[in-house]
Amino acid sequence: MPHTSPPAPHAPPRLLVSDHVAGRISLLDLPDGTERAEVNHRHIAEHAGFLALPDGLVACVDDRAGELLVLDPYGPGSGRPLVRRRIPVAVPAEHLAAAPDGRRIAVTTGHGRNEEAWTGLLTAVDLDAPDGAVAVRVRGRTGEPGVTVLGGASPLVVVRHREPGELLVHRHRELMESAPSCPPAVPVRRIALPDDDGHGDAHDPLTGRLFAAAGSGVHRARREGDGLTPEAPLPWSADGRSGGRGYYLRLDPVRRMLWSCVRGGPGDPGQWPDWSNDAWWHHLDTGESGRLDLGPGLVFRLAVTARHIVFSRVHPDGDELILLTAPPAAGSRPEVGARPEVGARLPLPAMSGAPRRGGTPWDGVQRRAVAASPGGNLVAVSRGGHGEVHVFDADKAALVSTLTVPTPLDDGGHLALVTPGDGAHADPVGR
């Protein structure tokens, strides 16, 4: 991929706002909301999310066009377009991940708007092939697989399946050498997982470990040479709190921690206001883990700032943004004994189409997206159905601005917040 000069260190934070229902991407300066670019007729795969790449670039998948888009958030205003590259990939995109250098990418496919799995296509992409970007599609198992791409001299594409749970290991270079017409891809190794409910993937480039969240805990494997070696899983139980499981998993590159939200309570989705939610964390370097009560309702994805971890909580009694103060890093390791704690709970304005008691919290209702940059203090959270994004200063625990976009942001939209040199690509899994 042609070299791009990194954004100037003094450049303002920028926010990508995707309305995947209306098909629009907005690029806004923060905190004032000045629009720097817009792209229409682009329906971003919300579940696969945005993937941070080196040099301040961001990747995502247009789920209608079947294209991987490489976005340059600091291109507009510098003589470059927002959409820098377009590479054909199989859709509907389920998960998106890159090797740490950002060159080799993998995209898995899921259900899309279908009742059952119907495609098992996996797309491998080389953004810097000698003749330009190349994408290859191969066939694997159907389902809703996660994916990580481990770096090194020979990058590995590790596909995480459920029902039955297993990790399938492919060599990226061999996928790129596949014949046309979507041939079956034979993994070089299969690693069985004890659970059939895997949901959530993370990758630590520093150690070459990958992590997969499932009901029994966070399953681990580490790269050794050209292979993958399983390790003992991490339990969800911590700080005397047990029960539930995490439905999301994220690497925090600032403090070198894993984060998830452990959900417990009734199995009936109509009783979602009674679900319990704990923030689960694990220090990658010290091995310490813990849990913090976030409150009842719907809590799912999270965002990482320079000094906080941020969750949004939806509940009939009122929504809120929860700021966790995270221990600062001392060199490459967190301070001994420093533990996360709830720093602030900030109310969010209600959504007119919010989930209601007795109905599911995800079918035909509005949701919220949350985004932050590991190099800054700002947090953005959407108000689905209202076309609004609220911007907070996490350090001050205060609302900074409310931005309006010309589409409703039905389903909550999807957000990515970038700051120059924030190192977000150290988490090489789409969010």
N, C-alpha and C positions, 0 to 999 in steps of 0.2 A: 504494500500500500504506500503510495507516495508520502513522503515525509510532510508533516504539518508542524509548523512552529507552535509551541505551546502558548496558551493565552497569557497575556501579561499578568504578572502577579497582582497588580492593582485592579484588574478587571472585576466588575461586580459579579456576585453570584447570579446564576441564570437558572430558570425553571422551565423544564419541558412539561407541558400539560397535554395529555392525550385524551381526547374524547373518542373512545373506540367505538361507540355506538353511532355518533354523528359522522365520524371519519375526519377528524381534524387534529392537527398537532400545532400547538402554540408555543413560541419561545419568548419568555418574558424576562426582563431584567428585574432583579430584586434589590430592595424591597418595594419599589414604586410600581412595578407591573408594566412598565413600558414594553410594548410588543416589538420584538426585533425581527421576527419571521413567523410565517404561518404556512402550513402545508395542508391542502385539502385532499379528500378522497383517500385517506390513509387510515385504515382500521387496525390499530395496533393490537397484537395478541396480549390481552391484559394478564393472563396467567403466566405467560413466559416473561413478561415485564421488560424492563430496561436493563441492559448489561453495560457496565462501565468498562471502557477499553483504555489502554495507555494513550498518552498525548491528549487527554481531555475529550476523547471521542466516546460516543454512546451507540450501542447497537440495540435493535429491536426488530420484530417481525411484523410485517403487514399481513394480517391473517386473511384478507380478501384477495390481494394481489399475489400472494405467495412469494414474497420477497423479504430477504434480510436487508434492513436499512442500516447503514452506518451514518450516524448523525454527527455533525460538527457544531456543537452549541456555540462556539466562539467564532464560527465562520462568518455569520451575518454581522456586518459592521467592519469586517476585515477583508472584504472582497471575495469571500467564499460562500457557497450556498449551504443551507442547513443540511440537506440530504447530500451526502458526499458519495456514497456507493449504494448500488442496488444489486443484490445477488439472488437468483432464484433458489427457493428452498421449499420443502414439502410443508404443507399446512393441513389441518389446524395445528399451530405450534403449541406445544405443552410446556416445554422447558428449553432454556437457552443457556449455554455456558461457553467459556473460552479458556484456552491455556493461559498461563500467567503473562506470556508476552503479547497476548491479544491477536496473534496471527491465525491460530487454528481454532475453529468454532464448531460446535455441534448443536443441532436443533432436533428435538424429539417431537412426535405428533401424538395428539390425544383424541378425546371425543369430539371436540367442537360442539356444534349444535345437534348432536346425535345422541340417541338414548344409550347406545352401546358402542364399544370400541370397534372401529372399522378399518383403521389404517395403522400399520406398524412401521411406517417409513421413518428412517433416520437420515438426516442430512449432515454431511461433513463438509466444512468449508475451509479453504486455504486462501486467506486474504492477500498473501504475498507470493503466490505461485509465479514462476518465471514469465508466463504469458498473461498475467493479470489474475484477478480473483477467480477461483474455480470452486464449484459446488458439485458434490456427488451424492446421489440418493441410493440408499440400500434398504432392504426389507428385514425387519426383525419381528419381535412379538408385538401384538396389539396390546393396548392398555393405556395407561397414563404415566409413562415413565419419566423419572428424573434423570439428570445427566450432569456429570462433571468431566472436565478435561484436564488431566494431569500433565504438567510440563516435563521438560527434560529433553535429552537428545532424540528420543522417540516418544512423542506425546501419546498418552492413552486416553481413549474415550470410554468412560465407565457409565453404563446405562443401568439405572436402578429400577427394577420392576417389582410389582406386587402381584399376588395371586397367580402363581406362588412367588414369594419374595426371593429375589436374587440380584446379584450384581453381575453384569455381563461386561467383560473387558475386551476392548478392541484396540488395535494399533491404528492411530489416525492415518499414518502413511498407507496402510493396507486398505483402509476405507477409500482413500483418495485414488487408489489404483483399481477400484471395482469397475466391472463392465457396465455398459449402459443398461437401461430397462429394469432398474431396481432389483438387482439380484439379491438373494438371501445373504445376510452377513453372518458369518460364523465367528463367534467370539473366541479369543485365544484362551480365555479362562472364564469359568462360571463359579461364583461364590454364593452358596445358599444363605438366605436370611431366614430367621425363625418366624418372622411375622409376614402376614399378607396384607398389611395396612400401612406400608411405607408412605410417608408424605413429608418431604422436606429434605434438602440436600445442601451441603456446604463443603468447601475445599480450602485447606490451608496451604498455600503455595510454599511457605517457608519450610514445612516439614514433609510435604508431599502426602499428607493424610487427607482422606475424604471421610465424610460423615453423612449418615442417612438416618433420619428420624422415623421411628416406628413405635408401635404400642409398648413394646418391652423396653425401650430406651433408644439411645443414639448409638447406632452401630458404626464401627470404625474399621478402616483398612488403611494401610500405609504402602506406599510404593517402595519396592526394593528391586533395583535394577530394572528389568523389563517386566516385572511381575507385580502382584498385589497381594499383600499378606493381611489376613483379618486380625483384629485385635479385640480385646474384651470391650463390650459395650459400656456406655455411660448410663447410669440409671436416672430416671426422672425424679426419683425421691431425693430430697435434700432439705436441710434445716428443719427436720422433723415433720416435713410436709410430704405426703405420699398420695398416690392416686392420680388419675388423669394421664394424659399424654400430650406431647407437643405436636402441633399441626403445621409448624413452620420452623425453619432453622436458618440462622444467618450468622456469618462470620463478621465480627467487629474488628476491622484491621487496626484501629487506633489502640485498643487495649489488649488485642489478641485474645478475644473471648468469643465463645459461641453463645447465642441467645435464641430462645424460643418462647412460645407462650403455651403453657400446659393447661389444657382444658379438662374440666371434670364436671360431674353433675348428671342430670337426666339424659338418657339417650334419645328421647323424643325431641326432634328439632323444634317442635312447637313450644317447648319449654325453654328455649334459648335464653330468656331473661334470667333463668336460674342457674345457668352454667357458671361454674367458678373459673377463674383465670389467674394463673401464677406466671410471673416472669421467671424463667429458668435460665441460669447462666453457668458457664464453665470456663475457667481460666485454662487456656491451652498450655501455658508454660508451668503453672504451679499445680494443676490438677484439681484445684478447689472448685466446688460447685455450690449453688444455692438457689433458693426460690423466694419470691416476693409476691404477696397478694396484690392483685391489680383491681379486684372487684368483680361483680357479676355482670353477665351479658355477653356481648360478642366482642372479642379481642382477637385479632389475627396477625396481620403483618406489623412490622416495626421498622424504625429508621434509626440511623446512627449519626450523631453529631460529634463534634470534637470533644465534648464533655458530658454528653447525655445520651441515653437510649430512650426512644420515644414510641409510645403505643397510643392508638386511639381506641376508645371504648364506647360502644353503642349500647344503650339501655333505655327502656321506656321512661324511666325516671329522669333521664337527662344524659347526654353524651359528654365525654370529656377527653382531653388530651393529657396523657400521663407522662411526666418527665422523670426519668430515673437518673440520679446522679451516679455516674460510673467512676470507679477509682482511676486516678491518673496513672499513666505508665511511668515507671522509673527506669529509664533506659529501655531495654527491650522486655522488661518484666513488670507486672503490676506491683504496687507497693504491698509488702507483706501485711496481711490483716485488713487491708482496705476492702470493703464490701459495698456493693450497690445498695442504694436506698431510694425510696420515693421522695423526690424533691419537690414536686408540685403537681397539682391536679387542676387543669384549666378548663372551664366550661366551654362547650361548643354549641353554636346555635342549632336548633332542631331542624331536621329534614322533614319536609311535608310528606314524603313517600317513604319514611323510615320503616323498618321492620316492626311488626306488631306481635304482641303476645298471641300465641296460638297458631301463627304462621311461621314458615321457615325464615331465617334471616338472610337468605340469599336468592330466593325465587321471586322475581317481579317487584323487588324493593330497592330502595336507594342504599348506597354504601359510601364509605369514605376511603380515600387513598391518602397515604402519608409518605413524605419524602424529606430527606435531609442530606447533608454532605458531611463526611467525616473530617473535612477540613474547615468547617464553619460552625456558626451558632444558630442559623436560621432553620426553621421547620415549616413545611407546608402541609396543610391538610385540606382535602376537598370536602365540599358540601354537595353530595350527589343530588341531581335534579334541579339545583339552583344556579348552576354555572358560576359558583364561587369557590375561591381558594383562600383560606386564611393563613397568613404568614405570622409566625411567632418567633420571638427571640428566646431561645431556650435558656441562655445565661441569665436573662432578666425575668424569665417566666412571664412574659407579657406579649400581648397581641401587638404586632407592628403595622399590619395593613390587611385589608380585605380586597382581593383582586377579582375582577369579573371577566369572564371569557364569553364569547358570543354563542356558545352552545351549552346545553343544560348539564353536561357531565353526568348523564344517566349512568347508573351502576357505579358512580363514584369516579369514573375516569381512572387515569393512571398518571403518576407524577415521577419526575426525576429532577433532583436539585444538584447542581454542579458548582464547584468553586475552583479557581485555578490551582493546579497542583495539589488537589485534595487527596490523592492516592486511593481513590475509590476503586480502582481496578485491582487492588490487592484482594478484593472479594470478587473472584472471577465467575460468579453465578448470577444469572439474570434475576432481578428483583422487581 
